[in-house]
Amino acid sequence: MKNKDNRINMVFRRFLLVGLGAGIGGFVTLCAIDDWSVAVLIFGGCGFVILSSLLAVIWADVIVPRREKRMTAARALGKDGIKLVRKDEVAKMAYKGIYALLEGKLPVAEEILQKALARTDVRQNQMFCIEWLIRLYEAMDNDAKLMWCYRKAVEYAPDNPEAQSRLGHAYFSDGKLDQATYCFEQALRYDPNHGYSYFSLAKIQMVRGEDDKAFETLQKLVKINENHPLCHAELADWYAMRGDVQHAEEECRKAQLCGIQEPENLNKRINAMLSFHKTDYDEKNLPDIFYRKIESKEKAND
């Protein structure tokens, strides 16, 4: 609603400026010219300019953006979106909800999309509504409702590995490792080559101190996708935690060649862990996972 008000205010301000300029110009002209016919002609020209400017501003700032949003909302329903809106009540509601979301009317969009979800028992339609509700709650920054969406997506489509892994990631971020593990294992049950789930399981195993299992999981992922940058970065961490310089540096190079993001941070992390074994390390660059190694070492010395 605020975006719409801002747009209207901007149109009004532009029109006011153009009208004010034309009015001042017309007044100066009246003062300088005694011929009323010429003055009327000039005023007519000013009026035409004002009207043209107003129409141009309304077209550019109001009509075109709305038209684009309506087209985007229709395209979201697929190639037959317009036909669906005319024939299917749920599709029509979904269209209105998406348009409200694009307009920035988040509470209105939530109400409409929830109603559309409640009125359909078709799995494809349910998942469609959930995906747009996820976008909505991301815009609202509402973690509780996002988690509700992730769970609903798995409820509607338990055999969807993407839905399972997304819920697993949410559980992992919340520290619920058992629930996260179950979700990633379910994703692999339906897609044995689901790389993200292998990587996430390895992360969980590392957090739990199950390093040997993590190594096996990462090796499986390498066989599935040898160009997985995060996998090679995790293997670099694994070797660096054990002071294996050769393999750590080799995996670090592979991660960089595969396009790992922020390669300089990976280098700092690996160097910090390798330096730890030489008792001269940069503590600020050590990853959190490495501190259990330090704690284990201190306990052994006690």
ZIBELTA-V403198 format. One record per helix or strand. SS is the DSSP state (~ for helix, > for strand). FROM is the first residue (numbers start at 1). TO is the last residue. Records with the same first field share a line. If there is no record, write none. Layout:
SS = FROM-TO + FROM-TO
This chain:
~ = 2-32 + 36-76 + 81-87 + 89-102 + 106-118 + 123-140 + 143-156 + 161-173 + 177-190 + 195-207 + 211-224 + 229-240 + 245-257 + 263-276 + 283-285 + 288-301
